[in-house]
Amino acid sequence: MVCSRLLHALCCCFCRITDSVPGDELKQSKVPRHPRHSTNHPQKVTFPTMESMEWFNIILRQLWPNSQHYVNHLCKTTIEPVLRSALEEYRLTSFSFDEVDLGQIPPRLNGIKVYDEPSLREIVVDVDFEYFGDSKIKASVSELSFGIDEIKISGRLRVVLKPLIGHYPLVGGVHVLFLESPHVSYNLTGSANVFDLPGLRSIIRRALEEQIEQLMVMPNRLPIQIANDIDVAEFNCPIPAGVVRLHIVEAENLTQKDFSILNKGKSDPYCIMRIGLQNFRTEIFKNTTNPKWDACKEYVCSSDVRFGNEIHFEVYDHDRMTDDDFLLMTSLSFQEIWKNEIDTWLPLTETDSGRLHIKATWYDLSDSADSLQTQLEEMSAIQLPTKKPLHSAVLVVWVDSVRNLNDHPGTYVRLSVDDLEQATKVSERANDPLFRQGFVFLVRNPWTQKLVVEVVEQKHSRPRGKVEVDLNTILNEPKLEVRGKEFALEGDWGGTATLRLNITLRILKKTVAEDADCVAAESE
């Protein structure tokens, strides 16, 4: 019975991937893509390092016809409102799914790898997923009808079973995500040459592709709750495991790409760092083959990040008139960084010249304010004056609900820490809107910064109630957190209206080498 619940959850999430997010090509990044990132898909992809999953494919094939009703319900109640909101930004209104036909061909799982780490209290599974099916979707937007067929999706899919509980069904829920943007292609069809309208095809494609990234490409993940008695906030927005501080120091002996009468052979190099959906790009150094970028970037990491995840580095030569030239590629695994401090020249691939100098440090997250001063002093010592500031803490905010509004407009909650801003989804007309969304911020100095939370009326995009929380007050709380606290709203919706929040602060703390050795010994 337990297995059937888990299989049902996995099947449901596969259905959601397959029918909610079509696109007719690999997502185009704002930064260059190396030629190896091709959008052409083989008819059959095999991964010999993974264990076979033919037994599960047989189960999935038999379950597939029974998923039709669930997928139709999912599209109408969950995916349709999100896409409707996204397309309204492009002045395309009234989006709706008219028909969703799953077809006869189910997804395939070509391999599986389960990571053996009992100390994590979760089970991490990677599967190589592909869907080259015959499903068909009919939809309409702004009184124009169109169809989607020949959908193809493939990529490395991660399934995290957590939390592990001591009673039926033994697993509280499942988190599902792609480790990198999956390869996606599809065919758009439309009556009366609907896609001949200028820009309409690209607008619809862009809106659809953005949804899969926001839904479940790392660091985003899709939570599927199985047990009813688990902590919803902790399951949907767990406290991160740590922060990695990456320092792209320099490169040397790069290939000379630019030649002219005045320029005897140099390049204008810059470096791109990729982690899942996140990209970071350094500045461009002119006329050199030995750039010194000294650029830092910090990433908040989940507990499963060290399994099978890599940080990719690519160096390009900037050209104003033509496409930028590829110079070198290399990577660093999170397993190497975890509980370690790295200062190394990375080996390169696909190039005969050049190397890249990288520093990386893993920081655990402490629930004690005692480590804050040490972290601030360390930041000050390594701070690069011309770069973005580093951070000393992580702030996790769970927006649960708003109660006792004076009227019933569509509302959403907007959160900000200085110039960093995030927002919940819109809750339609309700006197007590329920949001239940979590957000993570990197914080420079909790002693001086504040969290601002605003309840915004969607129609006029203006805040009607506000709560301000000085983060130094959280430093005085036990374990640096407040849970389930009702904050009184200030503003138009003041009086009896309240906002229910969980606020958790965690301080970055460098792991001592001896502690890392102890952890490794315990895991053995």
LOKE-841085 format. One record per residue (C-alpha): x negated, y, z. Coordinates in steps of 0.5 Angstrom, whole numbers, padded with zeros to 4 digits, always signed. Example, Ala and Ser with C-alpha at 12.3 -4.5 7.8 and 13.67 -1.06 7.14 Angstrom:
2
-0025-0009+0016/-0027-0002+0014/
***
This chain:
524
+0000+0000+0000/-0006+0005+0002/-0009+0003-0005/-0002+0005-0009/-0002+0011-0005/-0009+0013-0007/-0008+0011-0014/-0002+0015-0015/-0005+0021-0013/-0011+0020-0018/-0006+0018-0023/-0002+0025-0022/-0008+0029-0022/-0010+0026-0029/-0004+0028-0031/-0004+0035-0029/-0011+0035-0032/-0009+0032-0039/-0002+0036-0040/-0003+0043-0037/-0010+0046-0040/-0011+0045-0047/-0016+0049-0051/-0019+0048-0058/-0026+0048-0057/-0031+0048-0051/-0030+0054-0046/-0034+0060-0049/-0039+0063-0044/-0040+0070-0043/-0048+0068-0043/-0051+0064-0049/-0050+0057-0049/-0056+0052-0051/-0055+0048-0057/-0054+0042-0054/-0048+0044-0051/-0044+0042-0057/-0036+0041-0058/-0037+0035-0062/-0034+0029-0058/-0036+0022-0060/-0030+0017-0061/-0033+0013-0055/-0037+0016-0049/-0041+0011-0045/-0045+0012-0039/-0049+0006-0037/-0052+0008-0030/-0044+0008-0028/-0041+0002-0026/-0035-0001-0030/-0028+0001-0029/-0024-0003-0034/-0020-0006-0028/-0017+0001-0026/-0016+0003-0034/-0011-0003-0034/-0008-0001-0028/-0007+0006-0031/-0005+0004-0038/+0001+0000-0034/+0003+0007-0030/+0002+0012-0035/+0009+0011-0038/+0012+0012-0031/+0009+0019-0030/+0013+0022-0035/+0018+0025-0030/+0013+0027-0026/+0009+0031-0031/+0015+0034-0034/+0017+0037-0026/+0010+0039-0025/+0010+0043-0032/+0016+0047-0030/+0015+0048-0023/+0008+0049-0022/+0004+0050-0029/+0009+0054-0032/+0010+0060-0027/+0002+0061-0027/+0001+0061-0035/+0007+0066-0035/+0004+0071-0030/-0003+0070-0034/+0000+0071-0041/+0004+0077-0038/-0002+0081-0038/-0003+0080-0045/+0004+0083-0046/+0007+0076-0048/+0013+0075-0044/+0018+0069-0042/+0013+0063-0043/+0016+0056-0042/+0015+0049-0043/+0021+0046-0048/+0018+0039-0048/+0012+0035-0046/+0011+0028-0049/+0006+0024-0046/+0005+0019-0051/+0003+0012-0051/-0005+0013-0050/-0007+0014-0042/-0014+0017-0040/-0020+0013-0039/-0025+0012-0034/-0031+0010-0037/-0035+0009-0031/-0035+0010-0023/-0041+0012-0018/-0039+0012-0010/-0044+0016-0006/-0046+0012+0001/-0046+0017+0006/-0042+0015+0012/-0044+0021+0017/-0040+0026+0012/-0033+0023+0014/-0031+0023+0007/-0032+0019+0001/-0035+0022-0005/-0033+0019-0012/-0035+0021-0019/-0032+0018-0025/-0033+0020-0033/-0026+0022-0035/-0024+0022-0042/-0017+0023-0045/-0016+0022-0053/-0009+0022-0053/-0003+0022-0057/+0001+0027-0052/+0005+0033-0055/+0007+0039-0052/+0013+0044-0055/+0013+0051-0051/+0015+0058-0053/+0013+0065-0051/+0016+0072-0053/+0021+0068-0057/+0016+0065-0061/+0015+0057-0061/+0009+0053-0062/+0006+0046-0061/+0000+0043-0058/-0002+0036-0060/-0009+0032-0061/-0011+0034-0054/-0018+0031-0052/-0021+0032-0046/-0028+0029-0043/-0032+0031-0037/-0035+0029-0030/-0030+0028-0025/-0031+0028-0018/-0026+0025-0013/-0027+0027-0006/-0023+0023-0001/-0022+0027+0006/-0020+0027+0011/-0021+0020+0014/-0016+0019+0019/-0015+0013+0024/-0008+0011+0022/-0004+0010+0015/-0005+0012+0010/-0013+0012+0012/-0014+0018+0008/-0011+0025+0009/-0012+0027+0002/-0016+0028-0004/-0020+0034-0007/-0021+0033-0015/-0026+0038-0019/-0030+0038-0025/-0037+0039-0024/-0038+0043-0030/-0033+0046-0035/-0030+0040-0039/-0030+0039-0046/-0023+0041-0049/-0020+0041-0056/-0013+0041-0059/-0009+0043-0065/-0004+0049-0065/+0002+0048-0069/+0007+0054-0070/+0013+0055-0074/+0014+0061-0079/+0006+0062-0078/+0007+0064-0071/-0001+0064-0070/-0002+0068-0076/+0000+0074-0072/-0007+0078-0070/-0010+0075-0064/-0004+0071-0062/-0008+0064-0062/-0014+0067-0058/-0010+0070-0053/-0006+0064-0052/-0012+0059-0052/-0016+0064-0047/-0010+0064-0042/-0010+0056-0042/-0017+0055-0042/-0018+0060-0036/-0013+0056-0032/-0017+0050-0032/-0023+0053-0029/-0019+0057-0024/-0015+0050-0022/-0021+0045-0022/-0028+0047-0024/-0033+0047-0019/-0033+0051-0014/-0025+0051-0015/-0022+0044-0013/-0015+0041-0014/-0013+0039-0007/-0007+0033-0006/-0005+0032+0000/-0003+0025+0002/-0002+0025+0010/+0003+0029+0013/+0000+0030+0020/-0007+0033+0018/-0009+0041+0019/-0006+0044+0012/-0011+0050+0013/-0017+0045+0014/-0015+0041+0008/-0014+0046+0003/-0020+0051+0005/-0025+0047+0009/-0031+0051+0012/-0037+0050+0008/-0043+0046+0009/-0048+0051+0008/-0051+0057+0003/-0057+0056-0002/-0061+0062-0003/-0064+0062-0010/-0070+0066-0012/-0072+0066-0019/-0079+0069-0018/-0082+0069-0025/-0084+0065-0031/-0091+0065-0035/-0093+0063-0042/-0087+0063-0045/-0086+0062-0053/-0087+0069-0057/-0081+0070-0061/-0082+0077-0063/-0087+0079-0068/-0087+0086-0072/-0093+0091-0074/-0093+0094-0067/-0091+0088-0063/-0097+0083-0064/-0092+0077-0061/-0088+0078-0055/-0081+0076-0052/-0076+0080-0048/-0074+0074-0043/-0068+0074-0038/-0066+0067-0034/-0059+0064-0033/-0058+0060-0028/-0051+0056-0028/-0048+0052-0022/-0041+0049-0025/-0037+0055-0027/-0041+0060-0024/-0047+0064-0028/-0052+0069-0026/-0056+0073-0030/-0063+0076-0029/-0065+0083-0032/-0069+0083-0039/-0076+0084-0038/-0079+0088-0045/-0085+0085-0049/-0088+0080-0044/-0089+0073-0044/-0090+0073-0036/-0084+0076-0033/-0083+0077-0026/-0076+0078-0024/-0076+0077-0017/-0068+0076-0017/-0064+0073-0011/-0057+0069-0011/-0053+0066-0006/-0048+0060-0007/-0043+0058-0002/-0044+0050-0002/-0039+0044+0000/-0041+0038+0004/-0041+0034-0003/-0045+0039-0007/-0052+0035-0006/-0049+0029-0009/-0050+0029-0017/-0050+0036-0017/-0056+0040-0021/-0057+0048-0022/-0059+0049-0029/-0064+0054-0031/-0065+0057-0038/-0069+0062-0041/-0068+0066-0047/-0071+0072-0051/-0066+0078-0052/-0065+0080-0059/-0061+0086-0061/-0059+0085-0068/-0059+0077-0068/-0057+0071-0063/-0062+0071-0057/-0067+0065-0058/-0068+0060-0053/-0074+0059-0050/-0074+0054-0044/-0069+0049-0040/-0070+0046-0033/-0066+0044-0027/-0066+0043-0020/-0062+0038-0016/-0058+0040-0010/-0061+0034-0006/-0068+0037-0007/-0066+0043-0003/-0061+0040+0002/-0065+0041+0009/-0071+0043+0005/-0075+0050+0003/-0077+0049-0004/-0083+0053-0007/-0085+0050-0014/-0086+0051-0021/-0081+0047-0025/-0082+0042-0030/-0079+0044-0037/-0075+0040-0042/-0075+0042-0050/-0081+0047-0050/-0088+0046-0051/-0090+0052-0047/-0088+0056-0041/-0086+0054-0034/-0081+0057-0029/-0083+0059-0021/-0077+0058-0017/-0076+0058-0009/-0070+0055-0006/-0067+0055+0002/-0062+0051+0005/-0058+0055+0011/-0053+0051+0015/-0047+0055+0018/-0047+0056+0026/-0041+0058+0030/-0046+0061+0035/-0047+0069+0035/-0054+0068+0038/-0057+0066+0031/-0055+0073+0027/-0060+0077+0030/-0065+0072+0027/-0062+0072+0020/-0061+0080+0020/-0069+0080+0021/-0070+0075+0016/-0066+0078+0011/-0070+0085+0012/-0076+0082+0011/-0075+0079+0004/-0070+0084+0002/-0071+0086-0005/-0070+0094-0006/-0067+0094-0013/-0063+0087-0013/-0056+0086-0009/-0056+0085-0002/-0057+0078+0001/-0052+0076+0007/-0052+0073+0014/-0046+0070+0015/-0040+0067+0011/-0033+0069+0013/-0027+0064+0011/-0020+0067+0011/-0013+0063+0011/-0007+0067+0009/-0001+0063+0012/+0005+0067+0012/+0008+0074+0012/+0014+0074+0017/+0020+0079+0018/+0020+0084+0012/+0025+0089+0011/+0027+0088+0004/+0025+0082-0001/+0021+0084-0007/+0016+0079-0010/+0009+0080-0006/+0002+0078-0006/-0003+0079-0001/-0010+0082-0003/-0016+0081+0002/-0023+0085+0001/-0029+0086+0005/-0033+0092+0002/-0032+0092-0005/-0031+0084-0006/-0024+0083-0007/-0019+0077-0008/-0012+0076-0008/-0006+0070-0007/-0001+0068-0012/+0005+0072-0012/+0011+0070-0008/+0018+0071-0011/+0023+0075-0007/+0023+0072+0000/+0024+0075+0007/+0018+0070+0010/+0014+0069+0004/+0009+0063+0005/+0002+0063+0002/-0002+0058+0005/-0008+0060+0001/-0016+0060+0003/-0021+0065+0001/-0029+0065+0003/-0033+0071+0003/-0041+0072+0004/-0042+0078+0009/-0048+0082+0010/-0047+0084+0017/-0041+0082+0021/-0043+0088+0026/-0041+0093+0021/-0036+0090+0016/-0029+0089+0017/-0024+0085+0013/-0018+0089+0010/-0012+0085+0009/-0006+0088+0005/+0001+0086+0003/+0002+0088-0004/+0009+0089-0007/+0008+0086-0014/+0013+0091-0018/+0009+0097-0017/+0002+0094-0015/+0002+0098-0008/+0001+0096-0001/+0007+0096+0003/+0003+0093+0010/-0004+0093+0012/-0008+0089+0017/-0016+0091+0019/-0020+0087+0023/-0027+0089+0025/-0031+0083+0024/-0035+0084+0030/-0029+0083+0034/-0029+0075+0031/-0037+0075+0034/-0034+0075+0041/-0029+0070+0040/-0030+0062+0042/-0033+0059+0036/-0033+0065+0032/-0026+0064+0030/-0018+0066+0031/-0013+0061+0029/-0006+0062+0027/-0006+0069+0030/+0000+0074+0028/-0003+0081+0026/+0002+0087+0026/+0003+0090+0019/+0002+0097+0019/+0005+0102+0014/+0012+0101+0010/+0013+0094+0013/+0011+0096+0020/+0015+0095+0026/+0017+0087+0026/+0013+0085+0020/+0007+0080+0022/+0002+0077+0018/-0001+0070+0020/-0008+0069+0019/-0014+0064+0021/-0021+0068+0021/-0027+0064+0022/-0034+0067+0022/-0040+0062+0021/-0048+0065+0021/-0053+0063+0017/-0058+0059+0020/-0065+0056+0017/-0065+0048+0018/-0071+0047+0022/-0076+0041+0019/-0075+0037+0025/-0068+0037+0025/-0067+0035+0018/-0072+0029+0019/-0067+0027+0025/-0061+0027+0020/-0065+0023+0015/-0067+0018+0020/-0059+0017+0023/-0056+0017+0016/-0061+0011+0015/
***
